[in-house]
Amino acid sequence: MVVLAQILGFLIMAIVASVASAGEPVVTYVFGDSLTEVGNNNYLQSLAKSNYPFYGIDYEGGKATGRFTNGRTIGDIISAKLGVQSPPPYLSLAPNDDAILKGVNYASGGAGILNDTGLYFIQRMTFDDQIKSFENTKEAIKAKIGEEAAEKHVNKAVYFIGMGSNDYVNNFLQPFLAAGQQYTHDEFVELLISTLGEQFTRLHQLGARKIVFHGLGPLGCIPSQRVKSTRGICLKQVNLWVQEFNSKVGKLIASLNKHLPYAQITFADTYPIVLDLIENPSAYGFKISNTSCCNVDTSVGGLCLPNSKLCKNRTEYVFWDAFHPTDAANAVLADRIFTTLFHEASSPAPAPYPRKFLKT
């Protein structure tokens, strides 16, 4: 917890300071999977979609937007705390849209570090796809404001990346997929790290300097993994693999910061915060953290379909479906980070709407 606070604290305080001195809003570009998606997959022929009820039931207007939760993502809440709008999905924008100057979200449900991750979802924007899309964005920015100004723009922006969960949940941990059959974990994690190193380097070549990479949470404790245990407990081996991945990413980032000019890549270890929320839900006002609010068959699919049954009080559950936190859990996680950063009480991010809870 302290390590995370120090890492994110220095970064965000630097961001806030630069914004205050320059009088300019923070520009953020977001890369990731369904934990940070805000609607890109709505525009794809993908099986990984959430643009239907009951997703978004507690979002503004009670409407599904393509976010894989009942309300806001952590990214939405952190954007609000930074005083900026949550960046729109890349695929919702015209190539020359002025909005690209204020930030873009490239995240896509099912995406992974590896290009074959999430293959059975049919279409999704892999991390390589997202980087290519950012390259297109940069070219559009050049056309708008010129090459020199565009380079300064991308150098000053902040890049949030959350990637890797699907490489485990929807690749290595699926026995019917190639990665789960042909690699030992040592081989698999080395493949992830080497690929990620190339992707960070590509982003750096495109001008990204201030990058925050969010490590993986305790995947062995999410409902889709617990169902594999006869006792419904966290899968220890999966969590050990995740911690090994996080450790190696931290070392990769330290190396890249030494060798890439002006690189300011930060590793944010969110594992302990998420694990504490799961293991001690009552300390945060929750009652249930071992299963999801939306009663889904976690052995197949795990998404909240329109014919699913919802829990009676969504604020009591840490998980919304078999993979993703609830709006209430996202608010606690985002607030916990900020409270720790500044060592003072931080009020929850304001909800963008009056909440209405469906009675079932």
C-alpha positions as CSV (number, residue, x, y, z in Angstrom):
1,M,0.0,0.0,0.0
2,V,2.7,2.4,1.0
3,V,4.7,1.6,-2.2
4,L,1.6,2.3,-4.4
5,A,1.0,5.5,-2.5
6,Q,4.5,6.8,-3.1
7,I,4.5,5.8,-6.8
8,L,1.2,7.3,-7.7
9,G,1.6,10.2,-5.2
10,F,4.7,11.5,-6.9
11,L,3.1,11.1,-10.3
12,I,-0.2,12.7,-9.6
13,M,1.2,15.5,-7.6
14,A,3.6,16.2,-10.5
15,I,0.6,16.2,-12.8
16,V,-1.4,18.5,-10.6
17,A,1.5,20.9,-10.2
18,S,2.2,21.1,-13.9
19,V,-1.5,21.7,-14.6
20,A,-1.6,24.4,-12.0
21,S,1.4,26.2,-13.3
22,A,0.5,25.9,-17.0
23,G,-3.2,26.5,-16.5
24,E,-3.9,23.7,-18.9
25,P,-6.1,20.6,-18.4
26,V,-4.6,17.1,-18.0
27,V,-4.7,15.2,-21.3
28,T,-5.0,11.5,-20.8
29,Y,-4.7,8.6,-23.3
30,V,-6.1,5.3,-21.9
31,F,-5.1,1.8,-23.1
32,G,-6.6,-1.4,-21.7
33,D,-9.2,-4.1,-21.6
34,S,-12.7,-4.4,-20.2
35,L,-11.7,-2.9,-16.9
36,T,-11.2,0.5,-18.5
37,E,-13.3,0.2,-21.7
38,V,-15.9,2.9,-22.3
39,G,-17.5,1.7,-25.5
40,N,-15.0,0.8,-28.3
41,N,-16.4,-2.7,-28.7
42,N,-19.8,-1.3,-29.4
43,Y,-18.4,-0.5,-32.9
44,L,-16.9,-4.0,-33.4
45,Q,-18.3,-7.4,-34.3
46,S,-17.3,-8.7,-30.9
47,L,-18.7,-11.2,-28.4
48,A,-17.2,-9.1,-25.6
49,K,-19.8,-6.4,-25.4
50,S,-21.7,-4.7,-22.6
51,N,-24.0,-2.3,-24.4
52,Y,-27.2,-3.9,-23.1
53,P,-29.0,-4.2,-19.7
54,F,-28.2,-4.6,-16.9
55,Y,-24.8,-2.9,-17.6
56,G,-25.0,0.8,-17.0
57,I,-28.1,0.5,-14.7
58,D,-26.4,2.8,-12.2
59,Y,-24.7,5.0,-14.8
60,E,-26.0,8.4,-15.9
61,G,-29.5,7.9,-17.2
62,G,-29.4,4.2,-16.4
63,K,-28.2,3.5,-19.9
64,A,-25.6,0.9,-21.0
65,T,-22.6,2.6,-22.6
66,G,-20.2,-0.3,-23.2
67,R,-18.7,-0.1,-19.7
68,F,-18.4,-3.5,-18.1
69,T,-19.9,-2.6,-14.8
70,N,-23.2,-1.3,-13.5
71,G,-21.9,2.3,-13.3
72,R,-18.5,4.0,-13.5
73,T,-15.1,2.6,-14.1
74,I,-12.1,3.5,-11.9
75,G,-10.9,5.5,-14.9
76,D,-14.1,7.6,-14.9
77,I,-13.7,8.4,-11.2
78,I,-10.0,9.2,-11.4
79,S,-10.7,11.5,-14.4
80,A,-13.3,13.3,-12.3
81,K,-10.7,13.7,-9.5
82,L,-8.2,15.2,-11.9
83,G,-10.9,17.6,-13.1
84,V,-11.2,16.3,-16.6
85,Q,-13.8,14.5,-18.6
86,S,-13.4,10.8,-19.0
87,P,-11.8,10.3,-22.5
88,P,-14.3,9.1,-25.2
89,P,-13.9,5.8,-27.0
90,Y,-11.5,6.0,-30.0
91,L,-14.0,4.3,-32.4
92,S,-16.7,6.8,-31.6
93,L,-14.7,9.7,-33.0
94,A,-14.1,10.9,-36.5
95,P,-10.4,10.9,-37.5
96,N,-10.2,14.7,-37.3
97,D,-12.4,15.2,-34.3
98,D,-11.2,18.1,-32.1
99,A,-11.8,15.8,-29.1
100,I,-8.6,13.9,-29.8
101,L,-6.7,16.9,-28.4
102,K,-8.3,16.3,-25.0
103,G,-7.6,12.6,-24.7
104,V,-8.9,9.3,-26.1
105,N,-9.7,5.9,-24.6
106,Y,-8.5,3.0,-26.7
107,A,-9.4,0.2,-24.3
108,S,-11.3,-2.8,-25.6
109,G,-12.9,-5.7,-23.8
110,G,-11.0,-9.0,-24.4
111,A,-7.8,-7.2,-25.4
112,G,-4.4,-8.5,-24.3
113,I,-0.7,-8.0,-24.5
114,L,-0.6,-10.9,-26.9
115,N,-2.4,-10.6,-30.2
116,D,-4.0,-14.1,-29.9
117,T,-5.5,-13.3,-26.5
118,G,-9.2,-13.1,-26.6
119,L,-9.3,-14.6,-30.1
120,Y,-12.6,-16.3,-29.5
121,F,-14.3,-13.0,-28.9
122,I,-13.8,-12.5,-32.7
123,Q,-13.1,-8.7,-32.8
124,R,-11.3,-6.7,-30.2
125,M,-8.6,-4.1,-30.2
126,T,-5.4,-5.8,-29.0
127,F,-2.7,-3.7,-27.3
128,D,-0.9,-3.6,-30.6
129,D,-4.1,-2.4,-32.3
130,Q,-4.5,0.3,-29.7
131,I,-1.0,1.5,-30.1
132,K,-1.6,1.6,-33.9
133,S,-4.8,3.6,-33.2
134,F,-2.8,6.1,-31.1
135,E,-0.3,6.4,-34.0
136,N,-3.3,7.4,-36.2
137,T,-4.4,9.9,-33.5
138,K,-1.0,11.5,-33.4
139,E,-1.0,11.9,-37.2
140,A,-4.4,13.5,-37.0
141,I,-3.0,15.9,-34.3
142,K,-0.1,16.7,-36.5
143,A,-2.5,17.7,-39.3
144,K,-4.4,19.9,-36.9
145,I,-1.6,21.8,-35.0
146,G,1.6,21.0,-36.9
147,E,4.4,18.5,-36.2
148,E,6.3,20.4,-33.5
149,A,3.2,21.3,-31.5
150,A,1.9,17.7,-31.9
151,E,5.2,16.3,-30.5
152,K,5.0,18.6,-27.5
153,H,1.4,17.6,-27.0
154,V,2.0,13.9,-26.8
155,N,5.1,14.4,-24.7
156,K,3.1,16.2,-22.1
157,A,0.1,13.9,-22.0
158,V,-0.3,11.1,-19.4
159,Y,-0.8,7.5,-20.6
160,F,-2.7,5.1,-18.4
161,I,-2.3,1.4,-19.3
162,G,-4.1,-1.6,-17.8
163,M,-3.3,-4.8,-19.7
164,G,-2.6,-8.4,-19.0
165,S,-5.7,-9.8,-17.2
166,N,-7.1,-11.3,-20.4
167,D,-3.7,-12.9,-21.2
168,Y,-4.3,-15.0,-18.2
169,V,-8.1,-15.3,-17.8
170,N,-8.9,-15.6,-21.5
171,N,-5.7,-17.3,-22.7
172,F,-3.2,-19.1,-20.5
173,L,-5.8,-20.3,-18.0
174,Q,-8.1,-21.7,-20.7
175,P,-7.0,-25.3,-21.4
176,F,-8.5,-25.4,-24.8
177,L,-6.3,-22.5,-26.1
178,A,-2.8,-22.9,-27.4
179,A,-1.0,-20.8,-24.8
180,G,-2.4,-23.0,-22.0
181,Q,-1.1,-26.1,-23.7
182,Q,2.3,-25.2,-25.2
183,Y,3.9,-22.9,-22.6
184,T,5.0,-23.4,-19.0
185,H,4.2,-20.4,-16.9
186,D,7.9,-19.4,-16.9
187,E,7.8,-19.4,-20.7
188,F,4.5,-17.6,-20.8
189,V,5.4,-14.8,-18.5
190,E,8.7,-14.2,-20.3
191,L,6.7,-14.0,-23.6
192,L,4.4,-11.4,-22.0
193,I,7.3,-9.3,-20.6
194,S,9.3,-9.3,-23.8
195,T,6.2,-8.4,-25.9
196,L,5.3,-5.7,-23.4
197,G,8.8,-4.3,-23.5
198,E,8.5,-3.9,-27.3
199,Q,5.1,-2.2,-26.9
200,F,6.4,0.3,-24.3
201,T,9.3,1.1,-26.6
202,R,6.9,1.6,-29.6
203,L,4.8,4.0,-27.5
204,H,8.0,5.9,-26.5
205,Q,8.9,6.2,-30.1
206,L,5.5,7.8,-30.8
207,G,6.2,10.4,-28.1
208,A,4.7,8.9,-24.9
209,R,6.8,9.9,-21.9
210,K,4.6,9.8,-18.8
211,I,3.2,6.3,-18.6
212,V,1.4,4.6,-15.7
213,F,1.1,0.9,-16.0
214,H,-1.4,-0.7,-13.6
215,G,-0.3,-4.1,-12.4
216,L,-2.7,-7.1,-12.2
217,G,-5.0,-7.6,-9.3
218,P,-5.5,-11.0,-7.5
219,L,-7.1,-12.8,-10.5
220,G,-7.3,-16.0,-8.5
221,C,-10.0,-14.3,-6.4
222,I,-12.4,-13.1,-9.1
223,P,-15.7,-15.1,-9.3
224,S,-14.8,-16.7,-12.7
225,Q,-11.7,-18.3,-11.0
226,R,-13.3,-19.1,-7.6
227,V,-15.9,-21.3,-9.3
228,K,-13.0,-23.6,-10.3
229,S,-12.4,-24.4,-6.6
230,T,-14.6,-27.0,-5.0
231,R,-14.7,-24.7,-1.9
232,G,-15.2,-21.5,-3.8
233,I,-11.9,-20.0,-2.5
234,C,-9.2,-18.0,-4.2
235,L,-6.9,-20.0,-6.5
236,K,-3.5,-19.6,-4.8
237,Q,-1.5,-20.7,-7.8
238,V,-3.1,-18.1,-10.1
239,N,-2.4,-15.3,-7.6
240,L,1.3,-16.5,-7.4
241,W,1.5,-16.3,-11.1
242,V,0.0,-12.8,-11.1
243,Q,2.5,-11.6,-8.5
244,E,5.4,-13.0,-10.6
245,F,4.1,-11.1,-13.6
246,N,3.8,-7.9,-11.6
247,S,7.3,-8.3,-10.2
248,K,8.8,-8.8,-13.7
249,V,6.9,-5.8,-15.1
250,G,8.3,-3.7,-12.3
251,K,11.8,-4.8,-13.3
252,L,11.1,-4.2,-17.0
253,I,9.9,-0.7,-16.3
254,A,13.0,0.1,-14.2
255,S,15.2,-1.0,-17.1
256,L,13.2,1.0,-19.7
257,N,13.4,4.1,-17.6
258,K,17.2,3.8,-17.6
259,H,17.5,3.2,-21.3
260,L,14.7,5.2,-23.0
261,P,15.4,9.0,-23.1
262,Y,13.1,11.1,-20.9
263,A,11.0,8.0,-20.1
264,Q,8.9,8.4,-16.9
265,I,7.2,5.0,-16.7
266,T,5.5,4.2,-13.4
267,F,4.4,0.8,-12.2
268,A,1.3,1.0,-10.0
269,D,0.9,-2.1,-7.9
270,T,-2.8,-2.2,-7.2
271,Y,-2.7,-5.9,-6.1
272,P,-2.6,-5.2,-2.3
273,I,-5.5,-2.7,-2.4
274,V,-7.8,-5.0,-4.4
275,L,-6.9,-8.1,-2.3
276,D,-7.6,-6.2,0.9
277,L,-11.0,-5.1,-0.4
278,I,-11.8,-8.8,-1.3
279,E,-10.5,-10.2,1.9
280,N,-12.0,-7.6,4.2
281,P,-15.1,-6.3,2.5
282,S,-16.9,-5.2,5.7
283,A,-14.1,-2.7,6.4
284,Y,-15.2,-0.9,3.3
285,G,-19.0,-1.2,3.8
286,F,-19.5,-4.3,1.6
287,K,-21.0,-7.7,2.6
288,I,-20.1,-10.0,-0.3
289,S,-16.9,-10.4,-2.2
290,N,-16.8,-14.0,-3.2
291,T,-19.5,-13.9,-5.9
292,S,-21.1,-11.4,-8.2
293,C,-24.2,-9.2,-7.8
294,C,-25.4,-10.3,-11.2
295,N,-26.2,-14.0,-10.8
296,V,-24.2,-15.4,-13.7
297,D,-23.0,-18.9,-14.6
298,T,-19.3,-18.2,-14.0
299,S,-18.3,-21.5,-15.6
300,V,-19.5,-20.3,-19.0
301,G,-19.3,-16.7,-20.1
302,G,-19.7,-14.8,-16.9
303,L,-21.2,-11.6,-18.3
304,C,-24.4,-10.1,-17.0
305,L,-27.1,-10.9,-19.6
306,P,-30.5,-9.2,-19.8
307,N,-32.2,-12.3,-18.4
308,S,-29.9,-12.5,-15.4
309,K,-31.1,-12.0,-11.8
310,L,-29.6,-9.1,-9.9
311,C,-28.8,-8.9,-6.2
312,K,-31.1,-6.7,-4.1
313,N,-28.5,-4.2,-3.1
314,R,-25.7,-3.6,-5.5
315,T,-23.7,-1.5,-3.1
316,E,-23.1,-4.5,-0.9
317,Y,-21.2,-6.4,-3.6
318,V,-17.6,-6.0,-4.6
319,F,-18.1,-7.8,-8.0
320,W,-20.7,-6.9,-10.6
321,D,-20.3,-10.0,-12.8
322,A,-17.7,-12.8,-12.9
323,F,-14.9,-10.5,-13.8
324,H,-15.6,-6.9,-13.1
325,P,-16.1,-4.7,-9.9
326,T,-19.3,-2.8,-9.2
327,D,-19.5,0.9,-9.4
328,A,-19.4,1.0,-5.5
329,A,-16.2,-1.0,-5.5
330,N,-14.6,1.1,-8.2
331,A,-15.5,4.2,-6.1
332,V,-13.9,2.8,-3.0
333,L,-10.7,1.7,-4.9
334,A,-10.3,5.1,-6.6
335,D,-10.9,6.9,-3.3
336,R,-8.6,4.7,-1.3
337,I,-5.8,5.5,-3.7
338,F,-6.3,9.2,-3.4
339,T,-6.8,9.2,0.3
340,T,-3.5,7.4,0.8
341,L,-1.7,9.7,-1.6
342,F,-2.5,12.9,0.2
343,H,-2.9,11.5,3.7
344,E,-6.2,13.2,4.2
345,A,-9.9,12.3,4.0
346,S,-11.1,12.3,0.5
347,S,-14.8,12.3,-0.2
348,P,-16.1,9.9,-2.8
349,A,-16.2,11.0,-6.4
350,P,-19.6,12.5,-7.1
351,A,-22.0,10.2,-8.8
352,P,-23.1,11.6,-12.1
353,Y,-26.8,10.9,-11.5
354,P,-29.2,10.1,-8.7
355,R,-29.0,6.4,-8.1
356,K,-31.9,4.2,-8.6
357,F,-31.8,0.5,-7.6
358,L,-33.8,-2.1,-9.4
359,K,-35.8,-4.3,-7.1
360,T,-35.6,-8.0,-8.0
